[in-house]
Amino acid sequence: MSEPRVVVITGGASGMGRGTGEVFAAGGDRVVLADINSNLGRRAAEEIEGIGGRVVFHDLDVTDEGSINELVEWTESEVGPIDVLVNSAGILQNPMSITEMSMEDHDRMWDINNRGLYMCCRAVAPLMKDRGWGSIVNIASSTSFNAWPLTAYVPGKTAVKMLTEVLAGEMGPSGVRVNAVAPHVTPTPAIQARIDAGERDPAKITAQQALPRMVEVIDVAEAIHFLCSPEAKAITGVTLPVDCGYLVANTYNAYPK
Ligand SMILES: NC(=O)c1ccc[n+]([C@@H]2O[C@H](COP(=O)([O-])OP(=O)(O)OC[C@H]3O[C@@H](n4cnc5c(N)ncnc54)[C@H](O)[C@@H]3O)[C@@H](O)[C@H]2O)c1
């Protein structure tokens, strides 16, 4: 059995972050769930520990560089050298035009989904580079590849894909791999609330995919786990769609007849 790794997951209180924590913990790794939502995060850590995982919660606000640095310093001294960083903290957007979205909401989204993710990578990069190992996985989106009417979210997720490629180039020579996953619509609490409110229709979503089932949190978590595994040692700089074939169905079904 391989040595347990130290895995830091931002946005670890909920959705894909929490699900990813469960998968790493089930594999014997030591997981730090970090999130702005302390109550939810502490409960998530307790629940995963309850089924045998080694998980702790730590407060994090990805918009605050001091909070990120504190998380990294605490993890390195109390848990161990960070082997894996998963950037899952993020917020979603409802469809709207460029004039409908306030600049305040636009800036908040970029602050969390992009500047926050950037600062988290920036905080661990020198540590991983010095040690000559490490793996970072960012959560991009199927919208990193095509246009949806989400004026701040989509450009931001495309930027996550490109940052992943830039950092893979920068950190590869030091033995550090940087990848991303690109999930299609997945019923995390953020999406489930929209489904429950009648704003999203699972039947319509699956009808647009090659595989007629929704992407589940576990699918994304397993893909992230694989990208951090020794089996993926030759893979860096990719943004892996976890989309039940949404992207391929999109072009396949758009064949002009
Ligand atoms: N659910 C989907 O359909 C879907 C599809 C593609 C990509 N994604 C991406 O997956 C990631 C996770 O989303 P999710 O669907 O699991 O949502 P979620 O709301 O369940 O989880 C996001 C977590 O991020 C945390 N967070 C928000 N702001 C933060 C901050 N400033 N500092 C620290 N933590 C903060 C929240 O508290 C929450 O626990 C996001 O980046 C999202 O854009 C989601």
The ligand as a Tripos MOL2 file, in Angstrom:
@<TRIPOS>MOLECULE
LIG
   44    48     1     0     0
SMALL
NO_CHARGES

@<TRIPOS>ATOM
      1 N1        -22.4370   21.5090  -10.0530 N.am      1 LIG1
      2 C1        -22.1770   21.6640  -11.3450 C.2       1 LIG1
      3 O1        -23.0280   21.3820  -12.2190 O.2       1 LIG1
      4 C2        -20.8310   22.1530  -11.7720 C.ar      1 LIG1
      5 C3        -20.4570   21.9540  -13.1090 C.ar      1 LIG1
      6 C4        -19.1950   22.3720  -13.5180 C.ar      1 LIG1
      7 C5        -18.3430   22.9590  -12.6130 C.ar      1 LIG1
      8 N2        -18.7240   23.1380  -11.3250 N.ar      1 LIG1
      9 C6        -17.7600   23.7570  -10.4040 C.3       1 LIG1
     10 O2        -17.5180   22.8700   -9.3360 O.3       1 LIG1
     11 C7        -17.0450   23.6070   -8.2040 C.3       1 LIG1
     12 C8        -17.8280   23.1640   -6.9730 C.3       1 LIG1
     13 O3        -19.1950   23.5100   -7.1610 O.3       1 LIG1
     14 P1        -20.3870   22.6700   -6.5310 P.3       1 LIG1
     15 O4        -21.4020   22.4890   -7.5920 O.co2     1 LIG1
     16 O5        -19.8440   21.5140   -5.8010 O.co2     1 LIG1
     17 O6        -20.9990   23.7890   -5.5410 O.3       1 LIG1
     18 P2        -21.2110   23.8000   -3.9530 P.3       1 LIG1
     19 O7        -21.9120   25.0960   -3.6810 O.co2     1 LIG1
     20 O8        -21.8590   22.5430   -3.4920 O.co2     1 LIG1
     21 O9        -19.7240   23.8500   -3.3630 O.3       1 LIG1
     22 C9        -18.9270   24.9930   -3.4700 C.3       1 LIG1
     23 C10       -18.2610   25.2630   -2.1390 C.3       1 LIG1
     24 O10       -17.4060   26.4180   -2.2840 O.3       1 LIG1
     25 C11       -17.4800   27.1360   -1.0570 C.3       1 LIG1
     26 N3        -17.0660   28.5390   -1.2310 N.ar      1 LIG1
     27 C12       -17.7380   29.5390   -1.8520 C.ar      1 LIG1
     28 N4        -17.0730   30.6900   -1.7090 N.ar      1 LIG1
     29 C13       -15.9360   30.4210   -1.0100 C.ar      1 LIG1
     30 C14       -14.8530   31.2080   -0.5540 C.ar      1 LIG1
     31 N5        -14.7930   32.5190   -0.7600 N.pl3     1 LIG1
     32 N6        -13.8540   30.6050    0.1200 N.ar      1 LIG1
     33 C15       -13.9050   29.2610    0.3730 C.ar      1 LIG1
     34 N7        -14.9250   28.4580   -0.0240 N.ar      1 LIG1
     35 C16       -15.9280   29.0430   -0.7060 C.ar      1 LIG1
     36 C17       -18.9470   27.0230   -0.6460 C.3       1 LIG1
     37 O11       -19.1450   27.3310    0.7230 O.3       1 LIG1
     38 C18       -19.2460   25.5770   -1.0060 C.3       1 LIG1
     39 O12       -19.0390   24.7150    0.0990 O.3       1 LIG1
     40 C19       -17.2380   25.0860   -8.5710 C.3       1 LIG1
     41 O13       -15.9990   25.6110   -8.9980 O.3       1 LIG1
     42 C20       -18.2100   25.0330   -9.7380 C.3       1 LIG1
     43 O14       -18.0710   26.1460  -10.5920 O.3       1 LIG1
     44 C21       -19.9530   22.7460  -10.8770 C.ar      1 LIG1
@<TRIPOS>BOND
     1     1     2 1
     2     2     3 2
     3     2     4 1
     4     4     5 ar
     5     4    44 ar
     6     5     6 ar
     7     6     7 ar
     8     7     8 ar
     9     8     9 1
    10     8    44 ar
    11     9    10 1
    12     9    42 1
    13    10    11 1
    14    11    12 1
    15    11    40 1
    16    12    13 1
    17    13    14 1
    18    14    15 2
    19    14    16 1
    20    14    17 1
    21    17    18 1
    22    18    19 2
    23    18    20 1
    24    18    21 1
    25    21    22 1
    26    22    23 1
    27    23    24 1
    28    23    38 1
    29    24    25 1
    30    25    26 1
    31    25    36 1
    32    26    27 ar
    33    26    35 ar
    34    27    28 ar
    35    28    29 ar
    36    29    30 ar
    37    29    35 ar
    38    30    31 1
    39    30    32 ar
    40    32    33 ar
    41    33    34 ar
    42    34    35 ar
    43    36    37 1
    44    36    38 1
    45    38    39 1
    46    40    41 1
    47    40    42 1
    48    42    43 1
@<TRIPOS>SUBSTRUCTURE
     1 LIG1         1 GROUP 0 **** ****
